[in-house]
Amino acid sequence: MLFHTWPFVASFLVFYVGYLAVRKTRLCDYWLLAGSYGFYACWSPYFLLLILFTTTVDYLAVAAMARSARKKPCLLVSILCNLGVLGFFKYNGFAIQNLNALGLAIPDPGVALPVGISFYTFRSLSYTIDCYRGQLAREPSFIRYAIFVSFFPQLVAGPIERASHLLPQIRRAGQLPVNLQGVSDGLSIFVVGLFKKVALADALAEYVDKFYDAPAAADGSALLMATFAFAWQIYFDFSGYTDMARGVSRMMGFDLMLNFNNPYLATDFGDFWRRWHISLSSWFKDYVYIPLGGNRAGALSTYRNMALTMVISGLWHGAAWTFVIWGAVHALGRFLTREMERTAFYRERVPTLAKQVFVFVFVCFAWVFFRAASWADAMLILRKIGTDGLTDPRFPIFFLALVLLIWLYQFLFEWHFRRILESRAVNIALTFLMLLYLMLFATSTEQPFIYVKF
């Protein structure tokens, strides 16, 4: 079920009434788990077997760590099982395709990608690694650990919550504050996410798909505008999902982490990754970049570790070389600008707006590889953008104005107007306007979220 559809709204209302009735009883944990598994089963009942396998393996691995002085074999079992399952279901087709390109003839089994497997795999892995490091105490209750892995608001597209943040909330679910303020805040956040997805992301998708799905028939101006439009489409789509997840959770008394923080106002590439998909960026930093050595062994090792982290991040997003190249392009951006960004001249003399525009344009350049169907399409798009003359890109002026208005709001929010924009009166007025727009102009497309397929 998608958050922006009526079946989810109806199902959540039923679940929520039951949650309010049992939240202070021993049935609360079972209700949360049943609701989460029921939500996931709506995608496919067979997917439950995989999430149950991951949950069981990691729960038993940590339990074995607690009883044995030899913790590393338990950790290796967890890592191999998790990455093995993820690798088979997500990358088998990619591997077979590349092996067949070398002259082999391996049939593709056509295995379906389980929804959200990348997210719950990383979420569960972080638990076993943190317990192995001694940074987290073992969760004795299997039911509560299963809730952590499958908690439905963030199950299929994040944020990738850490056990240290979410598990304590699950343990005291009956004591979490569920009141009118929380419900009001949660509904407001949910409406913001709904507006981002339905009114903005899905509308921009129509323009982007028109030209990116057939780049040979498009001119450079249209492809340039489609690239900028995709940058905002994926931001509105993904941040819209996490806003709705945070809103639903807030109504239940849970607090999920902020996953986006105005990323297109970043002033350098490191700043961008501290603002974009924060839960994934921090995951790769803590469990890939730092274990590789981070920046502890000199410049050459630092750049190597950054490159490996970004390329692996690209491959996490999708089983295609275009995603690997997308990660490599971001690594290249870090290589070329890291030393410059650390200078006093860049920090103090270069105007903030100039830095923000530079980062945004580079990120949009990288998005070409993320969105293009193939390397050939990406090269064709970049060539047309670079060589075709400027013509009418046929971009709807209304949506251009709407995106620019939201960008302006973000600028004002980061300057000296945050207190005004965060006031209750402004929030109520904006929520009302968004609801009015959705009722009057939005159409029900039921487009799936982009990150659900990752």
N, C-alpha and C positions, 0 to 999 in steps of 0.2 A: 504493500500500500504506500502510495506517495502522500507526503504531508499536505500537499495542496489539493487534495481531492476530498469529495464528500464522504466516501467510504471510510477514510481515516478519521475525519471529524466525528462521524457517528460512532465508530469503534472506540475512539478515545473517550468520548463522553460516557459510554458504558463502562469502560475500564476505570475512568476517573471516579465515577460514583462508587464503584466497588472498592477502589483504593481508599477513598475517604472513609468508607465503612469499616475497613479492616486494618487501617494503617497503625493503629495502636494495639493490635492484637498479634498473636503468634502467626496468624495467617498472612501477615503483610509480605513476608519474604516470598511465600509461595505464590501470592497474587502478582507480585512484581515479576517473578520468573515466568509464570504462566502468560502474563501479558506480553512479555518480551519474546518468548518462544512463539506465541500465537501470531504476533506481528511478523516475525521472520518466516513462519510457516506460510503466510499469505503469498510470499514470493515463490516458495517451493518447499513442501514438507521434507523433501530429501535433503535440503540444505541443513536441516536441524541435526542430521547425523554428523556432519562435518564440524559444526560449532560445538556439539557435545563431545566429539573426539578431542578437539583442541582444548576444551575446558578440562576434560578428565586427565589428559596427559600432563598438562601444566600443574594442575592441582596435585596430582600424585608425585610429580617431579619435585615440587617444593616440599611436600610432606616427606619425601625420601631424604631431601637435603637436611631437614630438621633432625632426622634420626641417624645420619651418617656423617662421619668426618670427611668423607670423600664427596664433596659437593659437585666437583666439575663434571663427572660422568652424568649426573642427574641433569645438569644444565645442558650438556651436549645432547642428551636425549630430547629435551624440550626444543632446543634450537633445530635439530635435524627433523623432528616430526613436524614442527610448525612450518619451516621453510620447505620441507619436502612436499607437504600438502599444498602450500601456496604455489610452489614451483610447478607441480603437476597440473593443477587446475588452471593456473593463470598463464603459464609459459610453455605448455607442451606443444601447442600449435605453432608458436614462434620458433621453438627449437626444431620441430620437424620441418618447417618451411625452410629454414636455413640449411639443415642437413640435406634436404632434397635439392637445394640449389647447388650442392657440391657433387651431385650425381647419384645420390641414393634415391630409393623409391619407398619411403616409409609412409604408410597410410595415416591420414589424420583421423584420430578417433572421434573428433568433434565433441569433446567434453565441454559442457556448459560451465561458464564462470559463475561460481556462487556469489551472490550479491554480498558486498561488504567484507569479503574474505581478507582483503588487504588490511582493512581497519581493525577487525577483531583479532587478527593474527598478531599485529604489532602491539595491540593493547595487552594481549595475554603474554606475549614475549617480554614486555617491559616488567611485568609482575615477577616472572621467574628470574630475570636478570637482576632486578633490584633486591630480591630475596637472596640470591647468590652473593651479591656484594655486601649484604648485611645492612642495606639501607631501608629495608622494609620487613616488618614482622609477617610471619605466615598467617593467612586467613584460615582458621580452623573449620569454618562452615563451608561445605561444598555448595550449598544452595546460594549463599551470599556471593561466593566466588563466581558461580554461574551467572548470577545477576550482573556482576561487574562486567563480565565478558559480553553479555548479550543485552545490556540495558538498552531498550528499544529506541529512545530518542536519538542516540548517537551510534546505533548499531551499523547502519549501512553506509554512512558517509561522514563519520566523525562528529565532533573532534575526537582525537585519539587520547582519551583520558588516561591518566596514570592512576594506578591502584592507590597510591598515597593520597590522592585527592578524592577519588570517588568511593573507595571502599569504606572509609570512615562514615560517609554519608549514608551508605547502604546499611551499615550496622545500626545506625540510630535513625532509621527512616521514620519511626513512630514519633520521634522528638523533633523532626525537622519542622520549621515554621510554615504551616499552610494557612494563610490568612488572606483577607481581602487585598492587602497591599501586594502580596506575592502573586495572587491571581491576576490582579490588574497589571502588574509589571510583566508577567509572563504573557498575557494576551497582547500587550503592546509590542513586545519583542517578536512574538509570533506574527503579528500583522506586518511588521517591518519586513520580516523574512518572506512572507507571502507576497508582499508588494514587489520585493526585489525579484522573486522568481517569476510570478505571473505577469506583472505589468512591464517588467524590464527585460529579464533574461530571455523569456520565451519570445518576446517581441523582437529583440535583437537577433535571436537565433534565425528567424525567417530571412533576415537580410544576409547574415553570415552564410547560412547554408546555400542560399541562392548562388553565391559567387565562389565559395570555397569548394562546393561539390562539383563545379564545372569551371575551373579556373581558365581553361583554354578559351572559353567563350566570353570571358570578362576582360575589361580593360584595366590598366594600372590604377586609375583613380578609384574604381569600384573596389578593387582588391585592397587598396590602401585603407579605404574607409571600412571595409569588412574586417581588416586586421585590427583596427582600433575598436570596432564594434565587438569583436570577439574578446578582446581584453576586458571589456566591461561586461559582456555576456557571462564569461566564466566567473568573474568576480561576483556579479549579482546572483548567479546560479548557486555557486558554492557557499558564499557567505549567507545567502538566503536560506539554504538548508540548515546551516549551523545556527542561524538566528531562530528558526522554527524549532530546532532541537533544544536550544537554550530556553525558549519560551515555554515549551511543553514541560520541560524539567522544572522550571521555576514555579509553574503552577502546582507541581507535585512537592515543592519544597527543596528540590535538588539544585545545586549550582554547578553548571558546566563552565569550563574555561572559555575565555574569549579566543576565537580562532582567527579573526581578522581585525586589523587595526589600521584602517585607511592605508592599504599598501601602496596605492598609486600616489601617495605623498612622500614616499621614501626619498631620502637624499643621497643614498649610496646603495650598493647591491647587498651589503650586509644588513643594512637597515630594511631593505625590501623583504628579506627572508626572516627578519624578526617581526614582520607585520603580516606576511602572507602565510596562510595555513600554519599558524604558529605551533600547533600541536605536532604536526609532522616535522617541521623544521627543527624543533627542540628534540624530537625523538631521534632524528638522524645525528644531531649534534652529540647527544648523550650516549647513543648506542653504536654509532659508526665512526664519526669524526674523532671524538676523544679517544676511544679504544685504539684507533689507528695511530694515535700519537698526537693528534691535534696540532698545536703550534709549538710543541715543546722541544723539537729537535732541529730547529733552523728553518730558513726560508724554503729550501728545496723540498723538505719533507712536508712542510705546511701546505705548499701548493699541491703536492701529490695527494695529500689527504683530502684537501678541498675538492680536487678533481674527482677522486674516487667517490666521495660522498655525493657530489652532485650527479655523477653518472648513474650511481645506484639509485638515487632519488628519481632520476628520469625513468629508469627501468621499472621502478615501483609503480609509476603512474600508468604504464601501459607496455604491452608486449609487442613493441615495434621499434625499429631503429630510429624513427623520427623522435621518439621520446628520449632515447639515449642521446641523440644529437641535441635535443632541447636542454638536457642536463649539462652536456658539454659546453654549449653556448653560454650558459650561466656561469660555468666554471671559468671560461675564457674571460667573461666580463669581470669576474673577481680578480683574475690574474692581472689584467691590464690596468685596473683602477685601484687596487688595494693600497699600493704605496702612495699614490696621489691623494687618496682620500684621507690618509693619515697626516698630511702636511697641514701646517697652519694656514697656508694660502687657501687651500680648498675649503677648510672648515670655516674660515673667518672672512675671506675676501670674495669668494664666489657666491653670488646671490642664491638664496635658498630656492627660489622659483626656477632658476637655471638648472640647478642640480636635480630638482624634481622632474623637470621636463626631460632632461637627459636620461634619467633612470627609466622613466615611463616609456620613452621611445625605444630604448634598448630592450626592455621587457616585451614590448609589442613585437619587436623584431624576432625575439625568441619564440613568442606565441605562434608564429607562422609554422614552425616545425611541430609544435604541439597539436595544432588544428589540422594541418594538411594531411591528406590521406596517404601520401607517400613522399619519399625524398624527391622524386621527379616533380610532383606537384608543388612542393615547397620551393624548389629552385625556379620553376616556372613563375610562381607568384612573385618571388623576389625580383626576378628579371623584369617582369612586366611593371612592377612598382617602380623599379629604377630607370626604365627606359621609355615607357609610354608617356605621352604628353598628358597634361591635366585636362580632364573633361568632366562632365556632370556625373558624379558617382551614384546618382539616384538614391541618395540616402534620405529617409524621411526626416524632414526638418524638425518635426515635433519631438521625435525621440532624441535627436541631437541636442535640442534645447533642454530636454529632461535630464540627459546625462550630464550636460554642462552645469545644470542647476545643482545636481547632486554633488558633483565635484566641487562646486563653489561652497556648498554646505560643509563638505569635509575640510576645505581650507579654513573656513571660519571656525570650525570646531577645534582645529589645532592652533588657532591664533588666540585671541583674547575674548572669544565669545562662547567658550565652552559652558560656562556657568549659566548663561542665558539659554543656550540651546538644550541644556540638560534640565531646565526648569520644568515642573509638572505642567504648567499652562502650555508651553511650547510642545511638549510631548503629546498632550491630549489633542491639541490642534492638528499636529502632523498626523497622528493616528487617524483622526476623523477624516482628514483630506485623503489619506491613502485608502481608507475603506470606501469613501465616496467614489474615488477613481476606479477601484476594483469593481464596484457595483455598476458603474455607468459605462465603463469602456473595456474592461478586461474580458477576454474570451477564455473559455475553459479548454485549453489545449491538452492538458495532462501530459505535457512533455516530461520525460524522466530527468532526474538531476544528472548532470554531467559526471559527477564523481561517483555515482552509484556503480558505474561500470568498471571502476578501478578497485 
